[in-house]
Amino acid sequence: MGKISQGILGGLSGKVGNVIGGNWKGIDYLRIKPSSVKNPRTEGQVNQRNKFTITLEYLQATKDFIKIGYRAFATKKTEFNAAMSYILNNAVGGIAPNFTIDYSLALLSRGSLSGVLNGTTDLTTAGQVTFEWDDNSTEGNANVTDKAMVLVYNPSKKESISILDGADRTVGSQLVTIPGTYAGDTIELFMAFVSEDGKTVSNSIYLGSGSAI
């Protein structure tokens, strides 16, 4: 049973009907008890949780990349939340309850900087991934000082390895060293560019998957 102190305008301690009162750091507060959900595990709710879970795993593993890649969209929200919203709405597919992320649509960076031209990867050397691209520094709004951002995502281990301030656009290649524990795992490969001052990025591109050796 709730107790009202100091008259009707005083603080409420406890519960009266669906109103709960208390005191936090000397401040009296009231809140409404939320209505109970008769079926908290409807098909729609389960599907939404499954979509959220796979997106969260993907973004938690790539959050350092996203912090730069979604900087322009962090207005009244974090870069992580901006990426979460975009990927949930644009890159989650499949048939319930086995949803999947379409990596070709799951952009890890979004921006107006000129993108990657003819990007490829090479996984033929043990413990290494080599990213390669053509120099397009004279096209669009690209600059010779733009830096490569490359990422190797390991879904089975729910982690990634990235270089966020890599080789200049004119160099055309970037080597990433991966752990020996990745051998035999399928890895997903992504790349983008960031301006030298870190303020502008290109859309990321998905360069496919391969088996690490």
C-alpha positions in Angstrom: 0.0 0.0 0.0 1.3 3.5 -0.8 1.7 6.2 1.7 1.3 10.0 1.0 3.4 12.2 3.2 2.9 15.9 3.9 -0.7 15.9 2.6 -2.0 15.3 -0.9 0.7 17.5 -2.5 3.5 15.7 -0.7 5.6 12.7 -1.8 4.1 9.3 -2.5 5.9 6.3 -1.3 4.9 3.0 -2.8 2.0 2.1 -5.1 -1.5 3.5 -5.4 -3.5 1.9 -8.2 -1.3 2.1 -11.2 0.8 5.0 -9.9 4.1 4.3 -8.3 5.9 6.9 -6.2 9.3 7.2 -4.7 12.2 9.5 -4.0 15.6 9.7 -5.8 18.3 11.9 -4.4 15.7 13.9 -2.5 13.4 14.4 -5.4 9.9 12.9 -5.2 8.8 11.3 -8.4 5.7 9.6 -9.8 5.5 7.1 -12.7 2.7 5.1 -14.3 3.1 1.3 -14.1 3.3 0.0 -17.6 0.4 -2.1 -18.9 1.1 -5.8 -18.9 1.6 -7.4 -22.2 -0.6 -10.5 -22.5 1.6 -12.1 -25.1 5.1 -10.7 -25.1 6.3 -13.3 -27.6 4.0 -12.8 -30.6 5.3 -13.8 -34.0 5.9 -10.1 -34.9 7.8 -9.4 -31.7 10.0 -12.5 -32.1 10.8 -11.6 -35.7 11.7 -8.1 -34.7 14.0 -9.3 -31.9 15.7 -11.7 -34.3 16.3 -8.9 -36.8 17.6 -6.7 -34.0 19.9 -9.4 -32.6 21.7 -10.2 -35.9 22.1 -6.5 -36.7 23.4 -5.7 -33.2 26.0 -8.5 -33.5 27.2 -7.1 -36.9 27.5 -3.6 -35.6 29.1 -4.4 -32.3 31.9 -6.2 -34.2 32.4 -3.3 -36.6 31.7 -0.3 -34.3 35.1 1.4 -34.7 34.6 1.6 -38.5 31.0 2.8 -38.0 32.1 5.6 -35.7 33.8 7.2 -38.6 31.5 5.9 -41.4 28.3 7.3 -39.8 29.7 10.5 -38.3 27.7 12.7 -40.7 24.5 11.0 -39.5 25.1 11.4 -35.7 22.6 14.2 -35.2 20.6 13.8 -32.0 21.7 10.1 -32.1 24.9 8.2 -32.0 26.8 6.8 -35.0 25.9 3.3 -33.8 22.2 4.1 -33.6 22.3 5.7 -37.1 23.9 2.6 -38.5 21.4 0.4 -36.7 18.5 2.2 -38.2 19.9 2.1 -41.7 20.8 -1.5 -41.7 17.6 -2.7 -40.1 15.6 -0.9 -42.7 17.8 -1.7 -45.8 19.9 -4.8 -45.3 18.0 -7.4 -43.2 16.3 -10.1 -45.2 15.5 -13.8 -45.3 12.6 -15.8 -44.2 11.4 -15.7 -40.6 12.8 -16.6 -38.2 16.1 -17.2 -40.0 16.9 -13.6 -41.0 20.2 -12.7 -42.6 22.2 -9.6 -43.4 22.8 -8.8 -47.0 26.4 -7.5 -46.7 26.2 -5.8 -50.1 23.5 -3.5 -48.7 24.8 -3.3 -45.1 26.8 -0.1 -45.5 29.5 0.5 -42.8 30.0 4.0 -44.0 27.9 6.5 -45.9 29.0 9.7 -47.5 29.6 11.8 -50.6 33.3 11.2 -51.1 34.2 9.4 -54.3 34.2 5.7 -53.7 36.4 2.7 -54.4 37.2 2.0 -58.0 37.6 -1.7 -59.0 38.3 -3.0 -55.5 39.5 -6.5 -55.1 41.0 -8.7 -52.4 43.6 -11.5 -52.2 43.5 -14.2 -49.5 46.2 -16.5 -50.9 48.8 -15.8 -48.3 48.4 -17.3 -44.8 47.5 -14.8 -42.2 47.0 -11.9 -44.6 44.3 -10.2 -46.6 45.4 -7.8 -49.4 43.0 -5.1 -50.6 43.6 -3.5 -54.0 42.0 -0.8 -56.0 42.5 1.6 -58.9 43.7 5.1 -58.4 40.8 7.5 -59.2 42.2 10.5 -57.3 41.6 12.8 -60.2 37.9 11.9 -60.5 34.9 13.5 -58.7 35.7 14.9 -55.3 38.5 12.4 -54.6 41.9 13.5 -53.3 45.3 12.0 -53.5 45.4 12.2 -49.7 42.2 10.2 -49.1 42.9 7.2 -46.8 41.7 3.6 -47.3 39.4 2.2 -44.7 39.4 -1.6 -44.8 37.7 -4.2 -42.7 37.8 -8.0 -42.3 34.7 -9.3 -40.5 34.6 -12.7 -39.0 30.9 -13.6 -38.3 31.6 -16.9 -36.5 33.8 -15.1 -34.0 31.7 -11.9 -34.0 34.7 -9.7 -34.4 36.5 -7.7 -37.0 40.0 -6.3 -37.8 40.1 -2.9 -39.5 42.5 -0.3 -40.6 40.9 3.1 -40.5 43.7 5.4 -41.7 45.3 3.2 -44.3 47.2 3.8 -47.6 46.6 6.8 -49.7 44.1 6.5 -52.6 47.0 6.7 -55.0 48.9 3.7 -53.5 46.3 1.2 -54.6 46.8 -1.5 -52.0 46.5 -2.2 -48.3 47.7 -5.3 -46.4 45.8 -6.5 -43.3 47.2 -9.1 -41.0 44.7 -11.5 -39.5 45.1 -14.0 -36.6 46.0 -17.6 -37.1 42.8 -18.5 -35.3 40.8 -17.2 -38.4 42.2 -20.0 -40.5 39.3 -21.9 -42.1 36.7 -19.3 -41.1 34.6 -17.4 -43.7 35.5 -13.8 -43.6 33.6 -10.8 -45.1 35.5 -8.0 -46.7 34.7 -4.3 -46.9 36.4 -1.0 -48.0 35.8 2.7 -48.1 37.7 6.0 -48.2 38.0 8.8 -45.7 39.3 12.3 -46.3 42.6 13.2 -44.7 40.8 15.4 -42.1 38.4 12.6 -41.3 35.3 14.7 -42.1 34.1 13.1 -45.3 33.7 9.4 -46.2 32.6 7.4 -49.2 30.0 4.7 -49.1 31.6 1.4 -48.1 31.6 -1.4 -50.6 31.4 -5.1 -50.0 34.2 -7.0 -51.7 32.8 -10.5 -51.1 33.8 -13.3 -48.8 36.5 -16.0 -48.6 38.1 -18.6 -46.4 40.9 -17.3 -44.3 44.2 -19.4 -44.4 
